């Protein structure tokens, strides 16, 4: 129990100071990604969806009009506070649960059953096996699990992304255990993790998209991540921003950048779907 509480505190601490950046600069979830999930599981307007690691409510925003109700779960109360603000105009019913995905089994009677459980940009921060074990009792027989992410901005291989990566590493190399997103990720593929659960019938999809960035939005995105949260830079925050701006303008004096991104989607079901 002490280890679980410590992990939860660490996860909340990791996002300290990122919330406003997350809201303003994190790209939303493309309709094409939601279309893949809705089609695969045949999600109807009457269905209920469970979202794990809901953050600021981006899945709820993207699912508007596609289901009857969403129950959105996050261990960070501040994330939920922001999510409520962002989704206040949503017409579907949304219930917010401040809880770890690993602890949902303790409140399963209160939650009921769901057609699908989703996890966007959050699965790597959970005890995945325990979360999936809980979902086995929360997901309808013909439903399943959808795990998806577009990864972090500086993992791309375009010149400006590589420049950004080198500068981040320069400033945070002494804080690897705190600021390195990779340190929080499982080395296992999502497919392998899901294959150990009852949702072992796996389908994968990749949805390529093109996004445009400015220097302001790039820096804002960086500060929205646990890997490069503002507090990690200490008193060098402004120095970091200036160096990024100078370096990116050296790549493109117009300050305009294009990203060729890919959303990876892994879908797990109990049985083969038509």
N, C-alpha and C positions, 0 to 999 in steps of 0.2 A: 504494500500500500504506500509506504514511504517513497519507494522508487517511482511509482506511478505519479504521485503528487509532484515529485522533483522533476519528472519528465514534462509534466503539464506546465509547471512554472518556467522551465527552460524554453518551451515552445512559445509561451506568451512573451517572455523576455526577448526572444529572438526577433519579434515583430515590434518591439518598442520603438515608437517614433516613426513607424512606416505607414500608419493608417491613412492619413490624408493624402500621401503620395499614392498609395494603393488605389484609393477612390478616384483620384484625378488622372493617373497615368497608366494604370494597368489596362491593356486592351481587353475589351469584352470578348465573350465567346461567340464565334461566328455562327450564323444561322446554319451554315453547311454542316457544322459539327453536330448541332442539335438534331438536324434532319437525319443524320446517320443513326443516332441513338433512337429517335422516335420510330423510324422505319424498322430497324432491326427488332425492337421489342414490341412493335405494334402498339405504342402508347396511345391511349384514347383520352379524350377530354374528361372522362369520368375517373381516370386513374390517379393514384397518389404516388408521389415520388419522394424519396429520402435522399438528402444531400449531405455528405460527410465532409467536414472541413470546409464549411460554406463560405468562410471569409466574409467579404463585404456583399455577398448575395448575388454574385454574377450568374450562377446557374439559375437561380430563381428568376432573374431578369430575362434570361435567354429562354426559359421555359414558359414564360407568360403566354397564355392562350393554348398551350399544348397539353395541359393536364388540369385536373380539378383542384389539387392541393399539393403543397410541398411542406415537408418537415425538414428544416435546415439546422444542422448540428455543427457547433464549433466550441472548442474548449476555451476560447478567448472571448470574454464578455465584451471587450472593446470592439472586436470585429463584428459581433452581433449588433452592438449599438449602431455602428455605421451602416450595417446591412439594413436595419429597420428604416433608417433615414432614406436610403437609396430606393427601397422597394415600397415606399408608402403609397405610391399610386397604382401598385399592382392590383388587379381585380381578383385574382385567384386567392384562395385562402393560404396563408403562410404561417406556420408555427415555428417559433425559434426555440431551440434547446441548447442551453449552455452545458455541454457535456463532452467528454472524450468519446470518440468512435468506439474505443475499446470497452467502454462502460455501458453501451446501449443495452446489453443483455440484462442489466439490472432493472431497466425500466420498460422492457419489451411489452408488457401488458398494457401500458399506457399509450404506447405508440401505435399498435395495430399492425396491419400488413400493408406492404407497398408493392407496386408493380416493378419498380426499378430503384436501385440505389446508385447514386452518382458520386464521383469524387474528382474534382477538377483542380489541378495544381496543388493537391494536398495529400495524395496517397502515400508519398514518401515520408511524411511526418507521422505516420501511424505505426502501431504494431499491426501490420497488415493481416497476419494470420488470425489474430484475435478479433479484429474488426470483421473479417469475413466469416468467422465462426458465429459471431452475433447475427450477421445478416442472414445466415441460413435459416433463422427462425423468424425473420422479419420480411422476407421477400416471397411473394406468391410463387407457386410452382412453375407457372409459365413466364415468370419474370427473370430478372438477373441483375448484373452489376456492370456499370460503365465507368471505366477509369480513363481519364484523358488529360493531356497537358500539351503546352506548346514550348516547354522548357524555357530557360532563361535567355535573355536577349544577347548576352555576350558569348553564347556557345556557338553562334553562327560563324561561318568562314569568310564572310565578306571583309574587306580591308578595314572598314570603320569599326566593325565588331571586334576584330582582332586587336585594333588599337585600344579600344575601350577595355578589353579583357586585360591587356598588359598593364594599363594604368590602375585598374582595380587591384590586380595582384601586387603591384608595387606598394600600394597604400595599406593593404590588408594582409600581407604575407606573414606578419607577426601574430595575426589573429586567426590563423587557419582553423582552429578548433571551434571558434565562434562564428566566423564570417564565411566559412566555406559551405555553400549549399550542398555540395557533393557529400560532405561528411555526414549529412543527415539522411542521405538516400540509401536505400538498399541497393546492393550491387546486383541483385537478382532482377531479371526481367519480370514485368508485370504478368506476362503470360504464365511464367513458371509459378509465381505466387498464387495466381487464381487457379491453376491446375491442381493445387493441393487442397482446394476447397470444394464445396459441393457445386460451385459454378465453374466446372472444369471443361465445359464445351466452349472453346475460345474462338472468337473472330476478331481480326485486327483490321484497322483502317488508318489511312493517312490522308489528311486533308491539307493540301498546300494552299497558302494564302500569301498575299503581298501586302505589306504594311508600310506606311510612310512615317518617318520620324523627324522631329526637329531636335536641336541640341537641348532645348528645355525639356522636351518629353523624354529624351534618352536619359538625362540626369534624373528626372523625376521617377522614371521606371527603376533605375538603379536603386534609388532610395526607398522603393516600395518592397524590396526584397529582404529576406532575413539574412541573406548572404552578404549584403552590402548596406545594411540599415545605417541611417545617419549617425547613430551613436558610436558605431564602430570606428569612425574616422576621428573621433575626439576633436581636438582643436585644429585639425588639418582639413576640416570639411570644406571651407571656402577655397583652400589651396587645391583640393581635389577638383572642385567644380571648375576652377579657372584652368587647370591643366587639361581636363577633358574638353572644355570648350576650345582651347587653343589647338589641341591635337586633332579634333574633329574638323575644325575649319581648315586645317592643313590638308586634310583628305578631300574636303569639298568646301570651298570658300562660300558657297551659297547656304551652307548649313542645312542642307536637305539630304535625307538618307532613306534608302529603300531596303526593306528587310524581306527576304524570301524565307518565310516561316513555314513550319509544318506542324499541324496538330496530330499527335499520335493518340489513337483511340483503341482501347482493348475492351472487348465486350465478353462477359462470361455468363453462361446459362447452365441450368441443370441438365438440360437435354437439347438435342439438336433441334434448331428452329427451321421452319420452312423458308 
